[in-house]
Amino acid sequence: MIDILYTVITFSSMLMLFKYFGKYQINNLQAIIVNYFTAGNLSLIVAHNNNIKISLPDIIYSTYIIPSLIIGFFFIVTFNLLAFGTQKIGIAISTVANKMSMIIPVIIGISLFSEKLGMFKLIGIVLAISAIYMTSTTSGKLSFDKKFLPIILLIFFGQGIADGTLSWAQKFTITPDNTALFFACTFLSAGILGSLFLLYELIVKKIKLQSKSILWGIALGIPNYFTLHFFVSSLQSPILESSQVFPVVNMGVIILSAVGGILLFKEKLTTFNWSGIALAVMAISLITFF
């Protein structure tokens, strides 16, 4: 359970950093790419300190290389779609699409891993979905230009597939001996793919590199590494199944982010939002303890 708490704290700190991106006009793409290279290099440092052999041929022919590349691909694509969606569609709709994606790994856990789905757990998951909606909107209404529907669906399925693949990899390919290298492949593949997008912006759009975006990217990469580290540890815990971990983490992030928004950014929550947070607490209790 302590790993879930750490996951919630580090993930929420990433969201808080994103708030500052807008305040200080940070280039999202540049910071996100640097973030992945930072997290990837931290993974390699951890592997080296644990005396894990770092061999390119061994990595290429490893059992974890394919899932790590898949996750890395969806990480960078979803991150950029989320940034685009936040700017063009709105933070509420983008957040709902991103958080609702927990349905996919939950379904995978129940259908493929034969995890139990009791009545209380089912009610908790339904409450969690409702809580995500209620905490992400101001009046309970979501309206958007229908031309952006593909973006919303891509955010939903992209994050869901990444999380589902991570859950599968944790059960079948990740071991204590290769965890750090799995992380490195995941983060670095996301960074390399993102660099292709960046080259397009630098060459075609003539956008310049920002030193401040690089610095903020480094700051983002540190909690990003620890988020994945603690999240995988949470999935490996014998106490909770993956279909419990994903909703509990999402609900915890929502609650802590709401508190952080109030304390750090003087955000105000509506009665509808507070009702959603109350539902989130109930959902966590039902999913975790019943």
C-alpha positions in Angstrom: 0.0 0.0 0.0 2.9 2.4 0.7 3.9 2.0 -3.0 0.5 3.2 -4.1 0.8 6.2 -1.8 4.2 7.1 -3.3 2.8 6.6 -6.8 0.0 9.1 -6.0 2.4 11.6 -4.5 4.9 11.5 -7.4 2.2 11.5 -10.1 0.4 14.4 -8.5 3.7 16.3 -8.3 4.0 15.9 -12.1 0.5 17.4 -12.6 1.5 20.3 -10.3 4.6 20.9 -12.5 2.4 20.9 -15.6 0.5 23.8 -14.0 3.8 25.8 -13.9 4.4 25.0 -17.6 1.5 27.3 -18.5 2.5 29.9 -16.0 6.1 30.1 -17.3 5.3 29.5 -21.0 7.2 26.2 -21.2 7.3 24.4 -24.5 5.3 21.2 -23.7 7.0 19.0 -26.4 10.5 20.1 -25.5 10.0 19.6 -21.8 8.2 16.2 -22.3 11.1 14.9 -24.4 13.8 16.0 -22.0 11.6 14.5 -19.2 11.7 11.1 -20.9 15.5 11.2 -21.5 16.0 12.2 -17.9 13.8 9.3 -16.6 15.5 6.9 -19.0 19.0 7.9 -17.8 18.0 7.6 -14.2 16.9 4.1 -15.0 20.3 3.3 -16.5 22.0 4.7 -13.4 19.9 2.5 -11.2 20.7 -0.5 -13.4 24.4 0.3 -13.2 24.4 0.8 -9.4 22.6 -2.6 -9.0 25.3 -4.3 -11.1 22.9 -5.1 -13.9 24.6 -5.9 -17.1 23.7 -3.4 -19.8 24.1 -5.1 -23.2 22.4 -3.8 -26.3 22.1 -7.3 -27.9 20.6 -8.7 -24.7 18.1 -5.9 -24.6 17.1 -6.3 -28.2 16.4 -10.0 -27.7 14.8 -9.6 -24.3 11.2 -10.6 -23.5 10.5 -7.0 -22.3 11.7 -5.1 -25.4 8.4 -5.2 -27.3 6.1 -4.2 -24.4 8.5 -1.4 -23.4 8.5 0.0 -27.0 4.7 -0.2 -27.2 4.4 1.6 -23.8 7.0 4.2 -24.8 5.1 4.9 -28.1 1.8 5.4 -26.4 3.5 7.5 -23.6 4.8 10.1 -25.9 1.8 10.2 -28.3 -0.7 10.3 -25.4 1.3 13.0 -23.6 1.3 15.2 -26.6 -2.4 14.6 -27.4 -3.2 15.4 -23.8 -1.3 18.7 -24.1 -3.1 19.5 -27.4 -6.4 18.5 -26.0 -6.0 20.7 -22.9 -5.3 23.7 -25.1 -7.9 23.1 -27.9 -10.7 21.2 -26.2 -10.3 22.0 -22.5 -8.7 20.5 -19.4 -11.9 19.0 -18.1 -12.7 16.9 -21.2 -9.0 15.9 -21.7 -8.7 14.8 -18.0 -11.9 12.8 -18.2 -10.7 11.0 -21.3 -7.3 10.3 -19.7 -8.6 9.1 -16.4 -11.5 7.1 -17.8 -8.9 5.0 -19.6 -8.5 3.0 -16.4 -11.4 1.0 -17.6 -9.2 -0.8 -20.1 -6.5 -2.2 -17.7 -9.4 -3.1 -15.3 -11.1 -5.1 -18.0 -7.8 -6.7 -18.9 -7.2 -7.7 -15.3 -10.6 -9.2 -14.9 -10.9 -11.0 -18.3 -7.2 -12.1 -19.0 -5.8 -12.4 -15.5 -9.0 -14.0 -13.9 -9.1 -11.3 -11.2 -12.2 -11.3 -9.0 -15.0 -8.9 -9.6 -17.2 -8.8 -6.5 -20.3 -6.6 -6.0 -18.5 -4.1 -3.8 -15.6 -3.9 -6.2 -17.9 -3.3 -9.1 -19.8 -0.6 -7.3 -16.5 1.0 -6.4 -15.4 1.1 -10.0 -18.7 2.7 -11.1 -18.3 5.3 -8.3 -14.7 5.9 -9.5 -15.9 6.6 -13.0 -18.5 9.0 -11.7 -16.0 10.6 -9.4 -13.6 11.3 -12.3 -16.4 13.0 -14.2 -17.6 15.1 -11.3 -14.1 16.3 -10.2 -13.1 17.2 -13.7 -16.1 19.4 -14.6 -17.5 22.6 -13.0 -21.2 22.1 -13.7 -21.5 18.5 -14.8 -21.6 19.4 -18.5 -19.1 18.6 -21.1 -19.4 20.3 -24.5 -16.9 20.4 -27.3 -16.5 20.7 -31.0 -17.3 17.3 -32.5 -14.3 17.6 -34.8 -12.1 17.0 -31.8 -13.8 13.6 -30.9 -11.0 11.6 -32.5 -8.5 13.3 -30.2 -10.6 12.5 -27.2 -10.9 8.8 -28.3 -7.1 8.6 -29.0 -6.3 10.0 -25.5 -8.7 7.4 -23.9 -7.4 4.4 -25.9 -3.8 5.5 -25.9 -3.5 5.8 -22.2 -5.6 2.7 -21.7 -3.5 0.6 -24.0 -0.3 1.9 -22.3 -1.6 1.0 -18.9 -2.9 -2.4 -20.0 0.4 -3.3 -21.7 2.2 -2.3 -18.5 -0.1 -4.5 -16.4 0.6 -7.4 -18.8 4.3 -6.8 -18.8 4.4 -6.7 -15.0 2.9 -10.2 -14.9 4.8 -11.9 -17.7 8.1 -10.1 -18.6 9.3 -7.8 -15.8 11.5 -9.4 -13.1 13.6 -7.8 -10.4 16.7 -8.3 -12.6 15.3 -6.5 -15.7 13.0 -3.8 -14.2 15.5 -1.0 -14.5 16.3 -1.8 -18.1 12.6 -2.2 -18.9 12.1 1.3 -17.5 15.1 2.6 -19.5 13.8 1.1 -22.8 10.3 2.5 -22.1 11.4 6.1 -21.3 14.2 6.3 -23.9 12.0 5.0 -26.7 9.4 7.6 -25.8 12.1 10.3 -25.8 13.6 9.1 -29.2 10.1 9.1 -30.8 9.4 12.5 -29.4 12.6 13.8 -30.8 11.2 13.1 -34.3 8.3 15.4 -33.5 10.7 18.0 -32.2 12.9 17.8 -35.4 9.8 18.6 -37.4 9.1 21.7 -35.2 12.7 22.8 -35.4 13.1 22.4 -39.1 9.6 23.1 -40.5 8.1 25.5 -37.9 11.4 27.1 -37.1 10.8 26.8 -33.4 13.8 27.3 -31.2 15.0 25.3 -28.3 14.2 26.8 -24.9 16.8 26.4 -22.1 14.0 26.9 -19.5 12.0 24.0 -21.2 15.0 21.8 -20.8 15.4 22.6 -17.1 11.7 22.0 -16.4 11.9 18.8 -18.4 14.6 17.6 -16.1 12.5 18.5 -13.1 9.6 16.6 -14.6 11.7 13.5 -15.4 12.7 12.8 -11.8 9.1 12.3 -10.4 8.2 10.5 -13.7 10.8 7.9 -13.1 9.7 7.4 -9.5 6.0 7.3 -10.5 6.7 4.3 -12.8 8.9 2.7 -10.3 6.4 2.8 -7.5 3.5 2.0 -9.8 5.1 -1.2 -11.0 5.9 -2.1 -7.4 2.2 -1.5 -6.6 1.2 -3.9 -9.4 3.6 -6.5 -8.0 2.1 -6.3 -4.5 0.2 -9.4 -3.4 -2.2 -7.3 -1.5 -4.1 -5.7 -4.4 -4.9 -7.0 -7.9 -4.2 -4.8 -10.9 -8.0 -4.1 -11.3 -7.8 -2.5 -7.9 -4.5 -0.7 -8.2 -5.5 1.4 -11.3 -8.7 2.9 -9.9 -7.2 3.5 -6.4 -4.2 5.3 -7.9 -6.4 7.4 -10.2 -8.7 8.3 -7.3 -5.8 9.2 -5.1 -4.3 11.4 -7.7 -7.6 13.2 -8.2 -7.9 13.9 -4.4 -4.3 15.0 -3.9 -4.3 17.1 -7.1 -7.4 18.9 -5.9 -5.8 19.6 -2.6 -2.6 20.8 -4.3 -4.6 23.0 -6.6 -6.3 24.7 -3.6 -3.1 25.2 -1.6 -0.7 26.1 -4.4 -2.8 27.7 -7.0 -5.8 29.0 -5.0 -8.2 27.0 -7.1 -11.8 26.9 -6.1 -13.9 23.8 -6.2 -17.6 23.7 -6.8 -20.1 21.7 -4.7 -20.2 19.3 -7.7 -16.4 18.9 -7.5 -16.5 18.2 -3.7 -19.2 15.6 -4.3 -16.9 13.9 -6.8 -14.0 13.9 -4.3 -16.4 12.3 -1.7 -17.3 9.7 -4.2 -13.6 9.1 -4.9 -13.0 8.4 -1.2 -15.9 5.9 -1.1 -14.7 4.3 -4.3 -11.2 3.8 -2.9 -12.7 2.2 0.2 -14.9 -0.2 -1.7 -12.3 -1.2 -4.2 -9.5 -1.7 -1.6 -11.1 -3.2 1.4 -14.0 -5.3 0.1 
